[in-house]
Amino acid sequence: MNEDKLNMEIRKFLKKVGVTSQREIEKALQAASGSGKLSGGEPLGVTMKLEMPAIGLVHMVEGTIALDE
């Protein structure tokens, strides 16, 4: 296994995940705000699930996104 190539492939994937996830979160928050689903600046729970079925990897990352209004 070429460690340098693997590292670059992982970084490319994570960059794609980061950029697309941020866009989706922003769109969802704007829609929720516009529809009245968000009432204030309460922090929102968020979960990201990473799966790589071929090797049995399942990894969960949990956190919160604080909204300041």
Helices and strands as residue ranges (DSSP letters): H 3-35, E 44-52, G 53-55, E 57-65
